Amino acid sequence: MIEVDSLAAVRAGNRILDAVTLAVAEGTVTTLVGPSGGGKSTLLRCLNGLETFAAGRVMIAGHQLVAGDHPPRALERVRRDVGMVFQGFNLFPHLSAIDNVTLAPRIVRGVPPSEARGRGLKLLDRVGLARFADARPATLSGGQQQRVAIARSLAMEPRVMLFDEPTSALDPQMSAEVLDVIVELARGGQTMVVVTHDHGFARRAATQVVELVAGRVHRAGPPAEILTAAGR
């Protein structure tokens, strides 16, 4: 589902990613771990074209991104098939939860409003928030807002989901709520790449763990092998 070949990224003269190569099979979960500043979030953003890269190639969900600027049409195709959930929830504050979830399917895919609402309600139910469908983001907890953000990404029926430290802004209880949703997605066969510092979650949900250090793949393999070798 994802192939990254010799990826290099440079920012302000500093090499953020250096010859990163990895593969993610369909229906698996890859967690990106390692010290802060190791390149985890940059790699994730390269996967859906939010950042350009200096060398290498990304194949994701059947789409190719190469070094240099990405043509708008290529980015549009990638983002139809690749969902992303950020550290911040990025919900539209003036829209209800259900309207946040259904906006992109209606505008981008042309799904009729009634059909989009029906699908959206099922997704909110899937993340445990059906009864909050008409609530505005400001009335929801951080964990609830992040679960709405997950439902919003799922509404586009992505082949791949990317998560950039989705619980970093949450307290332990809210983090557990969000991680439970991601684990359920994993059990359902959703292909995912998750940047996380939560090694308990990585042990619980990941098919493979990739440890990035100073922009390079330091280790990659099953959670028990990589996290044990790293003393975690």
C-alpha positions as CSV (number, residue, x, y, z in Angstrom):
1,M,0.0,0.0,0.0
2,I,2.9,2.3,0.7
3,E,6.5,2.3,-0.6
4,V,9.0,4.9,0.4
5,D,12.3,4.7,-1.6
6,S,15.4,6.7,-0.5
7,L,13.5,9.7,0.7
8,A,15.5,12.8,1.6
9,A,14.1,16.1,3.0
10,V,16.0,19.2,3.7
11,R,14.8,22.3,5.7
12,A,16.8,25.5,6.1
13,G,19.9,23.6,5.0
14,N,19.4,20.8,7.5
15,R,18.7,17.2,6.4
16,I,15.5,16.2,8.1
17,L,15.2,12.8,6.4
18,D,18.1,10.9,5.0
19,A,17.6,8.0,2.6
20,V,14.5,6.7,4.3
21,T,13.2,3.5,2.8
22,L,10.2,1.5,4.1
23,A,7.1,-0.4,3.0
24,V,3.6,-0.7,4.5
25,A,1.4,-3.6,3.5
26,E,-2.3,-3.2,3.0
27,G,-4.4,-3.8,6.1
28,T,-1.4,-3.3,8.5
29,V,-0.5,-0.7,11.1
30,T,2.9,0.9,11.2
31,T,3.9,3.1,14.1
32,L,6.7,5.6,13.7
33,V,8.6,6.1,17.0
34,G,11.9,7.7,18.1
35,P,13.2,10.8,19.7
36,S,11.7,14.3,19.0
37,G,13.3,15.8,16.0
38,G,14.0,12.5,14.4
39,G,11.9,13.2,11.3
40,K,8.7,11.2,12.2
41,S,6.2,14.0,11.5
42,T,8.1,15.2,8.4
43,L,8.0,11.7,7.0
44,L,4.2,11.5,7.6
45,R,3.6,14.8,5.9
46,C,5.7,13.7,2.9
47,L,3.4,10.7,2.5
48,N,0.4,12.9,1.6
49,G,2.2,15.7,-0.1
50,L,2.0,18.3,2.7
51,E,5.7,18.6,2.5
52,T,7.9,18.3,-0.6
53,F,11.2,16.3,-0.5
54,A,14.6,16.7,-2.1
55,A,15.1,13.2,-3.3
56,G,13.4,9.8,-3.5
57,R,9.9,8.6,-4.2
58,V,6.7,7.8,-2.5
59,M,4.1,5.3,-3.7
60,I,0.9,5.4,-1.7
61,A,-2.5,4.0,-2.4
62,G,-1.6,3.6,-6.1
63,H,-0.3,7.2,-6.4
64,Q,3.2,8.4,-6.9
65,L,4.9,11.5,-5.5
66,V,8.4,12.3,-6.6
67,A,11.0,14.9,-5.5
68,G,10.3,18.5,-6.1
69,D,7.0,20.4,-6.2
70,H,3.8,18.2,-6.5
71,P,1.3,19.1,-9.2
72,P,-2.1,20.1,-7.7
73,R,-3.9,17.3,-9.6
74,A,-1.5,14.7,-8.2
75,L,-2.1,16.0,-4.6
76,E,-5.9,16.0,-5.2
77,R,-5.7,12.3,-6.2
78,V,-3.5,11.4,-3.2
79,R,-5.8,13.2,-0.7
80,R,-8.9,11.5,-2.0
81,D,-7.4,8.2,-0.9
82,V,-5.2,9.2,2.1
83,G,-6.8,10.6,5.2
84,M,-4.8,12.5,7.9
85,V,-5.5,13.2,11.6
86,F,-3.4,15.9,13.2
87,Q,-2.3,16.7,16.8
88,G,-4.8,19.6,16.7
89,F,-8.4,18.7,15.9
90,N,-8.8,21.3,13.2
91,L,-12.6,21.1,13.3
92,F,-14.7,24.0,11.9
93,P,-15.9,25.6,15.1
94,H,-19.1,27.0,13.5
95,L,-20.3,23.6,12.3
96,S,-21.8,20.7,14.2
97,A,-20.0,17.4,14.5
98,I,-22.1,15.8,11.8
99,D,-21.6,18.8,9.5
100,N,-17.8,18.6,10.0
101,V,-18.0,14.9,9.1
102,T,-20.1,15.3,6.0
103,L,-18.7,18.5,4.5
104,A,-15.9,16.9,2.4
105,P,-18.0,14.1,1.0
106,R,-20.6,16.6,-0.1
107,I,-18.2,19.1,-1.6
108,V,-15.4,17.0,-2.9
109,R,-17.2,13.7,-3.9
110,G,-20.6,15.2,-4.6
111,V,-22.4,12.9,-2.2
112,P,-26.1,13.9,-1.8
113,P,-26.7,15.6,1.7
114,S,-29.1,12.9,2.9
115,E,-26.8,10.1,2.0
116,A,-23.8,12.0,3.5
117,R,-25.6,12.5,6.7
118,G,-26.6,8.8,6.9
119,R,-23.0,7.8,6.4
120,G,-21.8,10.4,8.8
121,L,-24.1,9.3,11.6
122,K,-22.8,5.7,11.2
123,L,-19.2,7.0,11.5
124,L,-20.0,9.0,14.6
125,D,-21.6,5.9,16.1
126,R,-18.5,4.0,15.2
127,V,-16.3,6.4,17.2
128,G,-18.9,6.4,20.0
129,L,-20.3,9.9,19.4
130,A,-23.7,9.4,17.7
131,R,-25.6,11.3,20.4
132,F,-23.3,14.3,19.9
133,A,-24.0,14.6,16.2
134,D,-25.5,18.1,16.5
135,A,-23.0,19.4,19.1
136,R,-20.5,22.2,18.2
137,P,-16.8,21.4,18.8
138,A,-16.5,23.9,21.7
139,T,-19.0,21.8,23.7
140,L,-17.0,18.6,23.3
141,S,-14.0,17.4,25.2
142,G,-10.6,17.1,23.5
143,G,-10.9,13.4,23.1
144,Q,-14.4,13.8,21.6
145,Q,-13.1,16.4,19.2
146,Q,-10.3,14.1,18.1
147,R,-12.8,11.3,17.5
148,V,-14.9,13.6,15.4
149,A,-11.7,14.4,13.4
150,I,-11.2,10.6,12.9
151,A,-14.8,10.2,11.7
152,R,-14.3,13.1,9.3
153,S,-11.3,11.5,7.7
154,L,-13.0,8.1,7.5
155,A,-16.0,9.8,5.7
156,M,-13.8,10.1,2.6
157,E,-13.4,6.3,2.7
158,P,-9.5,6.5,2.6
159,R,-7.4,3.6,1.6
160,V,-4.7,4.8,4.1
161,M,-5.1,6.8,7.3
162,L,-2.2,8.8,8.7
163,F,-2.1,10.0,12.4
164,D,0.4,12.6,13.6
165,E,0.6,12.1,17.4
166,P,-3.2,12.1,17.7
167,T,-3.2,12.1,21.5
168,S,-0.3,14.5,22.3
169,A,-2.7,17.3,23.3
170,L,-4.9,15.0,25.5
171,D,-4.9,13.9,29.1
172,P,-4.5,10.1,29.8
173,Q,-8.3,9.4,29.9
174,M,-9.0,11.2,26.6
175,S,-5.9,9.6,25.0
176,A,-7.2,6.2,25.9
177,E,-10.6,7.0,24.2
178,V,-8.9,8.0,21.0
179,L,-6.4,5.1,21.0
180,D,-9.3,2.6,21.5
181,V,-10.9,3.9,18.3
182,I,-7.6,3.5,16.4
183,V,-7.2,0.0,17.7
184,E,-10.7,-0.8,16.5
185,L,-9.8,0.6,13.1
186,A,-6.8,-1.6,13.0
187,R,-8.9,-4.7,13.8
188,G,-11.1,-3.8,10.9
189,G,-8.2,-3.9,8.5
190,Q,-7.6,-0.2,7.9
191,T,-4.1,0.6,6.6
192,M,-2.6,3.1,9.0
193,V,0.7,4.9,9.8
194,V,0.8,6.4,13.3
195,V,3.4,8.7,14.7
196,T,3.4,8.1,18.5
197,H,5.4,8.3,21.7
198,D,3.0,5.8,23.3
199,H,4.9,2.5,23.1
200,G,2.1,0.7,24.9
201,F,-0.2,1.6,22.0
202,A,2.5,0.5,19.6
203,R,2.7,-2.9,21.3
204,R,-1.0,-3.2,21.2
205,A,-1.9,-2.1,17.7
206,A,1.2,-2.1,15.4
207,T,2.1,-4.7,12.8
208,Q,5.5,-3.1,12.5
209,V,7.4,-0.4,14.3
210,V,9.8,1.9,12.5
211,E,12.2,3.8,14.7
212,L,13.6,7.0,13.2
213,V,16.7,8.6,14.6
214,A,18.3,11.7,13.1
215,G,16.2,11.3,10.0
216,R,17.2,7.7,9.3
217,V,15.5,4.4,9.9
218,H,17.4,3.1,12.9
219,R,15.3,-0.1,13.3
220,A,12.2,-1.6,11.8
221,G,10.3,-4.8,12.6
222,P,7.7,-6.3,14.9
223,P,6.8,-4.3,18.1
224,A,8.2,-6.9,20.5
225,E,11.5,-7.0,18.7
226,I,12.0,-3.2,18.2
227,L,10.6,-1.9,21.4
228,T,12.4,-4.6,23.5
229,A,15.7,-3.8,21.7
230,A,15.2,-0.1,22.4
231,G,14.6,-0.9,26.1
232,R,11.0,0.1,26.1
